[in-house]
Amino acid sequence: MWVQTGGEANYGDLRGRVVAQLLALFKIRNVLSEAAAVHRLALVRIVDPINGSRFHILSEHIRVGNRINGRDMRILSIGAVIGQAQVIPSREKQWIVNHRIDLRTFNEIY
């Protein structure tokens, strides 16, 4: 899935977006509060762009892989989730991101 993590200057050609694997959706309610606000959250595993978030020369796709430092789990607001991403296995613990699968993603990156 695509997750918005920052401004368009972040993550090179991805323009502030990263690819993540959805692990769980849940909500938390503060029952001690008068307002009893509900937060809708997603637990995701972030994968890092390879090659400095630049398009691969031969395939013209972005490649991603598991984080080296192991700090890949994040809890995010569901509002940070942009949409689905198609990833294709490439090598062990690496994937190719097919950013051409839907017109909206294609237009946002280009």
Protein Blocks (a to p, Z undefined) as FASTA:
>chain_A
ZZdfbdfkggpjnnopacdddfbdcddddfkbmnlpacddddddddddehhipacfklop
acddddfklpabccddfklpnbdcddddfbehiacddfklpmklmmmmZZ
